[in-house]
Amino acid sequence: MRRKVIEMKKRKSSARLLEFETGRVPIQVGHNHSDESPIRFIDLFCGIGGFHEAARSLGLTGVFACDIDEECRKAYHHNYGLMPYGDIREIEVDDIPDHDLLCAGFPCQPFSIIGDMAGFADSRGTLFFELERIIMAKKPRMIVLENVRQLVSHNGGKSLAKIMLSLRRMGYWADYRVLNALNFGLPHKRERVIIVAFRDNIDSFPWPIRSMPMKPLSALLEKSPGVKHFVSERIRLSRFARHTPKMTPSIWHENKAGNVSSHPFSCALRAGASYNYLLVNGERRLTPREMLRLQGFPDDFEIICNDSQTRKQAGNSVPVPMIRAILERVINAANCQIERKRA
Ligand SMILES: C[S@@+](CC[C@H](N)C(=O)[O-])C[C@H]1O[C@@H](n2cnc3c(N)ncnc32)[C@H](O)[C@@H]1O
C-alpha cells in the first residue's frame, strides 16, 4: 500500500548550525532562504536522512523521500516529519512532487569492496535506472548523488562512465569527485564519490576541497557508555596481544587479515560489518549515538530504533557536513547560472 507524503516540520527548522560545525557562520545560499524556502528537494534511498539533515541546515524544504527499509522510514519520519515512501520501483513519477534538487545515496553494496562488486549485474545496482526514470520525468535543476569510492574503479571505470553518460544524455552537465569526511571536520575516514549534475550548463563546479579542522575524537565519545558496549575479556586480550596504541583515545580497526591499527579517528563505519571491527581504545564498541556523531548528526536527532538497527542506519548514512558543503556549492552554482542568464 502506498504511503502519502505528510509534512509536519517536527524538528526545529532551517539554518541551525550542526553541532560538529562549530566556528562556522550560517551560510547564505540562493536568493531567499527563510522557512518557506523556494528550494525544494527530494531524498531518494533516504535512509535516516543524512541528506535531509544537511539540506535542512541550509534552509531547504524536503518534499518527498523514499526508502525500502521500514525502520529507516520510522526514524526519518520521527525526526523530519516527512513519511518516506517505500520501494522506489513501485513509485509512480506522478506521486513525486516537483522539486529543484534531487538527492540520492543509491545502494552501494553492488559496488563496494564489502559487497561482491557485482555492480549493474546486481539488481540493487540497477536501482540507478530507477533514478534515471525519475530524472527523465521530473527534470530537476540540480542533482547530487552519493556512492562508495569503489564505484570509480568498478568494472574498470565503466560503471561510473555509464552513470555519467546517462546524466549527460538526459541533458545534464555532470561532474564527480571522491571526497573524504575527514576533510569536513569529522574524525571519520570515509571516502565517497559524489556526483553533481545541473540541468543548465555551468562552466565548472567549484568542489569544496578546503579542510575544516577535525573535531577531536574525545569531543564525541560518550563519557559513560554503559557496560553493554564493552567487549569480552577474550576479545580485549586478543586485540591487545596484536596492538599497542600510540594515543588515547583512539579507535582500533581490525582489517580482514586480522591486523589491528589505531587512529585518532574512526575508519569507515559500515552497515553490515561485525561491530567488533572498530573498538574504542581496544575495549568497547561505538555506541549508536557516537556512530551518529561520527556521521555529523546533531544530538537532537532522536534515536528511536534499537541499537543494532541504529548502527546499521548510521553505517549506511552520509557524512552530513560533507554533504552540506556540497549542497551549498551546488545551490550557489545553479543560482549563479540563473543570474548570469538574466543579466
Ligand atoms: C547507502 S543507503 C543511503 C543512506 C542515506 N543517504 C542516509 O543518509 O541515511 C541506501 C538506502 O537504500 C535503501 N534501498 C535499497 N533498495 C531500495 C529500494 N528498492 N527502494 C528504496 N530504497 C531502497 C536502503 O534501505 C538504504 O537505506
The ligand as a Tripos MOL2 file, in Angstrom:
@<TRIPOS>MOLECULE
LIG
   27    29     1     0     0
SMALL
NO_CHARGES

@<TRIPOS>ATOM
      1 C1         23.5110    3.8570    1.1460 C.3       1 LIG1
      2 S1         21.9540    3.8600    1.9400 S.3       1 LIG1
      3 C2         21.5080    5.5630    1.8400 C.3       1 LIG1
      4 C3         21.5580    6.2290    3.1900 C.3       1 LIG1
      5 C4         21.0680    7.6520    3.2610 C.3       1 LIG1
      6 N1         21.6380    8.5080    2.2560 N.3       1 LIG1
      7 C5         21.3000    8.2310    4.6600 C.2       1 LIG1
      8 O1         21.8330    9.3250    4.7680 O.co2     1 LIG1
      9 O2         20.9620    7.5690    5.6410 O.co2     1 LIG1
     10 C6         20.9260    3.1370    0.7160 C.3       1 LIG1
     11 C7         19.4730    3.0030    1.1330 C.3       1 LIG1
     12 O3         18.7340    2.4950    0.0310 O.3       1 LIG1
     13 C8         17.6420    1.7670    0.5550 C.3       1 LIG1
     14 N2         17.0880    0.9350   -0.5270 N.ar      1 LIG1
     15 C9         17.5890   -0.2210   -1.0430 C.ar      1 LIG1
     16 N3         16.7790   -0.6880   -2.0130 N.ar      1 LIG1
     17 C10        15.7570    0.2060   -2.1260 C.ar      1 LIG1
     18 C11        14.6050    0.2750   -2.9600 C.ar      1 LIG1
     19 N4         14.3290   -0.6710   -3.8730 N.pl3     1 LIG1
     20 N5         13.7600    1.3190   -2.8170 N.ar      1 LIG1
     21 C12        14.0090    2.2830   -1.8740 C.ar      1 LIG1
     22 N6         15.0760    2.2610   -1.0550 N.ar      1 LIG1
     23 C13        15.9510    1.2290   -1.1800 C.ar      1 LIG1
     24 C14        18.2470    1.0090    1.7180 C.3       1 LIG1
     25 O4         17.2570    0.6040    2.6450 O.3       1 LIG1
     26 C15        19.2290    2.0450    2.2990 C.3       1 LIG1
     27 O5         18.6630    2.7400    3.3750 O.3       1 LIG1
@<TRIPOS>BOND
     1     1     2 1
     2     2     3 1
     3     2    10 1
     4     3     4 1
     5     4     5 1
     6     5     6 1
     7     5     7 1
     8     7     8 2
     9     7     9 1
    10    10    11 1
    11    11    12 1
    12    11    26 1
    13    12    13 1
    14    13    14 1
    15    13    24 1
    16    14    15 ar
    17    14    23 ar
    18    15    16 ar
    19    16    17 ar
    20    17    18 ar
    21    17    23 ar
    22    18    19 1
    23    18    20 ar
    24    20    21 ar
    25    21    22 ar
    26    22    23 ar
    27    24    25 1
    28    24    26 1
    29    26    27 1
@<TRIPOS>SUBSTRUCTURE
     1 LIG1         1 GROUP 0 **** ****
